[in-house]
Amino acid sequence: MDSGIRAMVDAVDEARRQLRENALPKARDNGRDKVPAAEEAQLLGSLAALVDAAGELAAAMTARINTPDTRKTYRLAGKRLCDEAGHLRGDQRDAAKRAE
């Protein structure tokens, strides 16, 4: 595997591992207090940034993909992920307004 590809795969795997090991247990802990309204938007912003970064990675890889069908898949994945990041940012703004 190309060392650049290995670095990308490793980075994505590490992000997934960190989420599963650090964030999900806290999210699933029913014994924790409810999230204060003033903080509800913060996680949405973080999720938007994460999804946006994944979209940027997929879109950036488009030019390096040889197979036309797979290139289309990367292009569409990048667009969909970036679109979803935009939706999350809108939700973040809405949550911030509700907290005011």
C-alpha positions in Angstrom: 0.0 0.0 0.0 1.3 3.5 -0.9 2.7 5.1 2.2 0.4 8.1 1.7 -2.7 5.9 1.5 -1.5 4.0 4.6 -1.2 7.3 6.5 -4.8 8.3 5.5 -6.2 4.9 6.4 -4.4 5.0 9.8 -5.6 8.6 10.5 -9.2 7.6 9.8 -8.9 4.5 11.9 -7.4 6.4 14.8 -10.2 9.0 14.7 -12.8 6.1 14.7 -11.0 4.4 17.6 -10.8 7.7 19.6 -14.6 8.2 19.1 -15.5 4.7 20.1 -13.1 4.6 23.1 -13.5 8.1 24.5 -16.7 9.8 23.3 -19.2 7.0 22.9 -18.9 5.6 26.5 -19.6 9.2 27.8 -22.5 9.6 25.5 -24.0 6.2 26.5 -23.5 6.8 30.3 -27.1 7.2 31.4 -25.9 8.2 34.9 -24.5 11.5 33.6 -26.4 14.8 33.9 -28.4 16.1 30.9 -26.4 18.4 28.6 -26.9 22.1 29.5 -28.8 23.9 26.8 -25.9 26.3 26.4 -23.6 23.4 25.4 -25.9 21.5 23.1 -24.6 23.2 20.0 -21.0 22.4 20.7 -21.1 18.7 19.8 -23.1 19.5 16.7 -20.2 21.8 15.6 -17.6 19.1 16.3 -19.6 16.5 14.4 -19.9 19.0 11.5 -16.1 19.5 11.5 -15.5 15.8 11.6 -17.9 15.0 8.7 -16.5 17.9 6.7 -12.9 16.6 7.1 -14.1 13.2 5.9 -15.7 14.9 2.9 -12.6 16.8 2.1 -10.5 13.6 2.2 -12.9 11.8 -0.1 -13.0 14.8 -2.5 -9.3 15.2 -2.5 -8.8 11.6 -3.4 -11.0 11.9 -6.5 -8.1 13.1 -8.8 -5.9 10.2 -7.7 -8.4 7.4 -8.4 -7.9 5.4 -11.6 -11.2 3.7 -12.1 -14.0 6.0 -13.4 -16.8 4.4 -11.4 -14.7 4.5 -8.2 -13.7 8.1 -8.9 -17.4 8.9 -9.2 -18.0 7.2 -5.9 -15.3 9.3 -4.2 -16.6 12.5 -5.8 -20.2 11.8 -4.7 -19.1 10.7 -1.2 -17.1 14.0 -0.8 -20.1 16.0 -1.9 -22.6 14.2 0.3 -20.3 14.4 3.4 -19.7 18.1 2.9 -23.4 18.7 2.3 -24.2 16.8 5.6 -21.6 18.9 7.4 -23.5 22.0 6.2 -26.7 20.5 7.6 -25.1 19.9 10.9 -23.8 23.5 11.0 -27.3 24.7 10.4 -28.6 22.5 13.2 -25.8 23.9 15.4 -26.9 27.4 14.7 -30.5 26.5 15.5 -29.5 24.8 18.8 -27.4 27.9 19.7 -30.4 30.2 19.1 -32.7 28.0 21.2 -30.1 28.2 24.0 -30.1 32.0 24.0 
